[in-house]
Amino acid sequence: MGWSREEIAARAARELHDGFYVNLGIGIPTLVANYIPPGLKVTLQSENGMLGMGPFPYPGEEDPDLINAGKQTITELPTTSYFPPPTVSP
């Protein structure tokens, strides 16, 4: 039997080290944030132009303008910065 999405995400999170900058794309990569060990300092980047993503918000505290690449609501941190996503030329 194959691995579940959560098992794959947890395994990927074990590859992270202090100081890493990690791009979390759509799908399983967005789950990696749930498995980063406590105390490990990594900076998460979303493909839609947010560097320094915070955790998922508590119910009722969602900001619809703060989303990850999978359109899930997230939070920002004091160190969060924003930049325009890359454009694709025809």
Residue frames as a rotation matrix with the C-alpha (Angstrom) as fourth column:
MET 1
0.578 0.816 0.000 0.00
0.816 -0.578 0.000 0.00
0.000 0.000 -1.000 0.00
GLY 2
-0.110 -0.628 0.770 1.27
0.592 -0.664 -0.457 3.50
0.798 0.406 0.445 -0.85
TRP 3
-0.784 -0.250 -0.569 1.84
0.611 -0.477 -0.632 6.40
-0.113 -0.843 0.527 1.48
SER 4
0.407 0.908 -0.100 -0.95
0.895 -0.419 -0.152 8.82
-0.180 -0.028 -0.983 2.38
ARG 5
0.450 -0.180 0.875 -0.66
0.358 -0.861 -0.361 12.51
0.818 0.475 -0.323 1.53
GLU 6
0.885 -0.068 0.461 0.01
-0.425 -0.520 0.740 13.25
0.189 -0.851 -0.489 5.21
GLU 7
0.708 -0.664 0.240 2.77
0.375 0.642 0.669 10.65
-0.598 -0.384 0.704 5.40
ILE 8
0.276 -0.602 0.749 4.46
0.901 -0.108 -0.419 12.13
0.334 0.791 0.513 2.32
ALA 9
0.576 -0.001 0.817 4.22
-0.047 -0.998 0.031 15.65
0.816 -0.056 -0.575 3.79
ALA 10
0.934 -0.234 0.269 5.60
-0.276 0.004 0.961 14.52
-0.226 -0.972 -0.061 7.15
ARG 11
0.505 -0.784 0.360 8.51
0.762 0.601 0.240 12.78
-0.405 0.153 0.901 5.41
ALA 12
0.283 -0.375 0.883 9.28
0.653 -0.599 -0.464 15.90
0.703 0.708 0.075 3.36
ALA 13
0.826 0.084 0.557 9.23
-0.276 -0.801 0.531 18.03
0.491 -0.592 -0.639 6.53
ARG 14
0.833 -0.551 0.045 11.99
0.250 0.448 0.858 15.85
-0.493 -0.704 0.511 7.99
GLU 15
0.248 -0.747 0.617 14.28
0.951 0.067 -0.301 17.10
0.184 0.661 0.727 5.20
LEU 16
0.653 0.075 0.753 14.07
0.127 -0.992 -0.011 20.70
0.746 0.103 -0.658 6.46
HIS 17
-0.097 -0.744 -0.661 16.81
0.967 0.088 -0.240 22.31
0.237 -0.662 0.711 8.55
ASP 18
0.355 0.156 -0.922 17.16
0.600 -0.794 0.097 25.55
-0.717 -0.588 -0.376 10.50
GLY 19
-0.311 -0.486 -0.817 17.45
-0.144 -0.826 0.546 28.57
-0.939 0.287 0.187 8.24
PHE 20
-0.720 0.079 0.690 15.83
0.647 0.435 0.626 26.98
-0.251 0.897 -0.364 5.18
TYR 21
-0.455 0.670 -0.586 13.57
-0.685 -0.684 -0.250 29.03
-0.569 0.288 0.770 2.89
VAL 22
-0.786 0.227 0.575 10.87
0.343 0.934 0.100 26.72
-0.515 0.276 -0.812 1.58
ASN 23
-0.671 0.604 -0.430 8.49
-0.738 -0.490 0.463 27.27
0.069 0.629 0.775 -1.34
LEU 24
-0.659 0.540 0.524 5.20
0.130 0.767 -0.628 25.50
-0.741 -0.345 -0.576 -0.71
GLY 25
-0.889 0.325 -0.324 3.30
-0.401 -0.208 0.892 24.87
0.222 0.922 0.316 -3.91
ILE 26
0.025 0.998 0.060 -0.23
-0.986 0.015 0.166 23.58
0.164 -0.063 0.984 -4.41
GLY 27
0.493 0.313 -0.812 -1.26
-0.301 0.937 0.179 20.16
0.816 0.156 0.556 -3.11
ILE 28
0.654 -0.264 -0.709 0.87
0.645 0.685 0.339 17.99
0.396 -0.679 0.618 -0.85
PRO 29
-0.406 -0.893 0.194 3.53
0.606 -0.422 -0.675 20.71
0.684 -0.156 0.712 -0.43
THR 30
-0.105 0.402 0.910 1.04
-0.467 -0.828 0.311 22.93
0.878 -0.392 0.275 1.45
LEU 31
0.851 0.457 -0.259 0.68
-0.042 0.550 0.834 20.12
0.524 -0.699 0.488 4.00
VAL 32
0.031 -0.935 -0.353 4.42
0.611 0.297 -0.734 20.19
0.791 -0.193 0.580 4.82
ALA 33
-0.378 -0.159 0.912 3.86
-0.390 -0.866 -0.312 23.26
0.840 -0.474 0.266 7.02
ASN 34
0.622 0.714 0.322 1.76
-0.618 0.195 0.762 21.11
0.481 -0.673 0.562 9.38
TYR 35
0.912 -0.269 -0.308 4.71
0.351 0.902 0.252 18.80
0.210 -0.338 0.917 10.08
ILE 36
0.101 -0.895 0.435 7.58
-0.087 -0.443 -0.892 21.22
0.991 0.052 -0.122 10.71
PRO 37
0.040 -0.109 -0.993 8.98
0.861 0.508 -0.021 20.25
0.507 -0.854 0.114 14.12
PRO 38
0.954 0.298 -0.039 8.57
0.265 -0.775 0.573 22.78
0.140 -0.557 -0.819 16.95
GLY 39
0.560 -0.759 -0.332 11.62
0.065 -0.359 0.931 24.99
-0.826 -0.543 -0.151 17.33
LEU 40
-0.235 -0.613 0.754 12.78
0.863 0.225 0.452 24.54
-0.447 0.757 0.477 13.75
LYS 41
0.099 0.197 -0.975 13.21
-0.066 -0.977 -0.204 27.97
-0.993 0.084 -0.084 12.14
VAL 42
-0.608 -0.193 0.770 12.21
0.739 0.217 0.638 27.87
-0.290 0.957 0.010 8.48
THR 43
-0.502 0.439 -0.745 10.74
-0.388 -0.884 -0.260 30.63
-0.773 0.158 0.614 6.32
LEU 44
-0.254 0.526 0.812 7.81
0.700 0.679 -0.221 29.57
-0.667 0.512 -0.541 4.18
GLN 45
-0.748 0.005 -0.664 7.09
-0.407 -0.793 0.453 31.16
-0.525 0.609 0.595 0.81
SER 46
0.137 0.854 0.501 3.85
0.325 0.439 -0.838 30.91
-0.936 0.278 -0.217 -1.11
GLU 47
-0.488 -0.353 0.798 3.83
0.829 0.100 0.551 30.96
-0.274 0.930 0.244 -4.90
ASN 48
0.369 0.733 0.571 1.41
0.849 -0.516 0.114 33.86
0.378 0.443 -0.813 -4.86
GLY 49
0.072 -0.490 0.869 3.90
0.218 -0.842 -0.493 36.38
0.973 0.225 0.046 -3.49
MET 50
0.788 0.192 0.585 4.14
-0.504 -0.344 0.792 35.96
0.354 -0.919 -0.174 0.28
LEU 51
-0.094 -0.871 -0.482 7.44
0.099 0.474 -0.875 35.30
0.991 -0.130 0.041 2.06
GLY 52
-0.945 -0.245 0.214 7.11
-0.197 -0.094 -0.976 34.37
0.259 -0.965 0.040 5.70
MET 53
-0.057 0.981 -0.187 3.74
-0.310 0.161 0.937 32.62
0.949 0.111 0.295 5.87
GLY 54
-0.576 -0.005 0.818 2.28
-0.816 0.064 -0.574 32.05
-0.050 -0.998 -0.041 9.29
PRO 55
-0.929 0.240 0.280 0.15
0.184 0.960 -0.212 29.11
-0.320 -0.146 -0.936 10.39
PHE 56
-0.436 0.876 0.208 -3.47
0.511 0.051 0.858 28.49
0.741 0.480 -0.470 9.46
PRO 57
-0.654 0.225 0.722 -5.75
-0.552 -0.795 -0.252 30.92
0.517 -0.564 0.644 11.32
TYR 58
-0.884 0.464 0.064 -8.12
0.216 0.525 -0.823 29.93
-0.415 -0.713 -0.564 14.09
PRO 59
-0.325 0.843 0.429 -11.77
0.894 0.126 0.430 29.69
0.308 0.523 -0.795 13.07
GLY 60
0.684 0.680 -0.265 -13.30
0.723 -0.681 0.118 33.16
-0.100 -0.272 -0.957 12.91
GLU 61
0.380 -0.639 -0.668 -9.92
0.010 -0.720 0.694 34.86
-0.925 -0.271 -0.267 12.46
GLU 62
-0.029 -0.364 0.931 -9.55
0.899 0.397 0.183 34.19
-0.436 0.843 0.315 8.73
ASP 63
-0.010 -0.021 -1.000 -8.56
-0.334 -0.942 0.023 37.04
-0.943 0.334 0.002 6.41
PRO 64
0.700 0.378 0.606 -9.74
0.335 0.575 -0.746 36.20
-0.630 0.726 0.276 2.87
ASP 65
0.870 -0.436 -0.232 -6.90
-0.466 -0.573 -0.674 38.29
0.161 0.695 -0.701 1.43
LEU 66
-0.132 -0.938 0.320 -4.23
-0.972 0.186 0.146 36.09
-0.196 -0.291 -0.936 3.06
ILE 67
0.870 0.441 0.220 -4.12
-0.367 0.877 -0.309 32.81
-0.329 0.188 0.925 1.17
ASN 68
-0.192 -0.918 0.348 -1.51
-0.250 0.388 0.887 30.28
-0.949 0.083 -0.303 0.13
ALA 69
-0.788 -0.206 -0.580 -1.06
-0.596 0.022 0.803 28.84
-0.153 0.978 -0.141 -3.36
GLY 70
-0.856 0.502 -0.126 -3.86
0.451 0.843 0.293 26.36
0.253 0.194 -0.948 -2.68
LYS 71
-0.349 0.710 0.612 -6.27
-0.189 -0.693 0.696 29.18
0.918 0.127 0.376 -1.76
GLN 72
0.254 0.337 -0.907 -6.30
0.829 0.407 0.384 28.16
0.499 -0.849 -0.176 1.92
THR 73
0.774 0.024 0.633 -6.38
-0.202 -0.938 0.282 31.01
0.600 -0.347 -0.721 4.43
ILE 74
0.081 -0.832 -0.549 -3.12
0.848 0.347 -0.401 31.58
0.524 -0.434 0.733 6.30
THR 75
0.890 0.120 -0.440 -1.70
0.368 -0.759 0.537 34.21
-0.269 -0.639 -0.720 8.63
GLU 76
0.492 -0.780 0.387 1.17
0.069 -0.409 -0.910 36.62
0.868 0.475 -0.147 8.33
LEU 77
0.353 -0.516 -0.780 4.09
0.935 0.213 0.282 37.02
0.021 -0.830 0.558 10.72
PRO 78
0.711 -0.149 -0.688 5.83
0.118 -0.938 0.325 40.21
-0.694 -0.312 -0.649 11.88
THR 79
-0.308 -0.935 -0.177 8.60
-0.180 -0.125 0.976 39.36
-0.934 0.332 -0.130 9.39
THR 80
0.177 0.464 0.868 6.28
0.753 0.504 -0.423 38.64
-0.633 0.729 -0.260 6.43
SER 81
-0.499 -0.246 -0.831 7.00
-0.333 -0.831 0.446 40.44
-0.800 0.499 0.332 3.17
TYR 82
0.483 0.748 0.455 5.08
0.310 0.340 -0.888 40.58
-0.819 0.570 -0.068 -0.08
PHE 83
-0.607 -0.636 -0.477 6.24
-0.313 -0.360 0.879 40.69
-0.731 0.682 0.020 -3.67
PRO 84
0.274 0.745 -0.608 4.52
-0.902 -0.021 -0.431 40.41
-0.334 0.666 0.666 -7.02
PRO 85
0.391 -0.116 0.913 4.30
0.127 0.989 0.071 36.88
-0.911 0.088 0.402 -8.36
PRO 86
-0.705 -0.707 -0.051 6.30
0.026 -0.097 0.995 36.27
-0.708 0.700 0.087 -11.55
THR 87
0.353 0.775 -0.524 4.61
-0.608 -0.236 -0.758 37.08
-0.712 0.586 0.388 -14.82
VAL 88
-0.138 -0.317 0.938 4.63
0.487 0.803 0.343 34.75
-0.863 0.504 0.043 -17.78
SER 89
-0.345 -0.046 -0.937 5.34
-0.651 -0.708 0.275 36.23
-0.676 0.705 0.214 -21.18
PRO 90
0.715 0.659 0.234 3.48
-0.266 0.566 -0.781 34.80
-0.646 0.496 0.580 -24.18
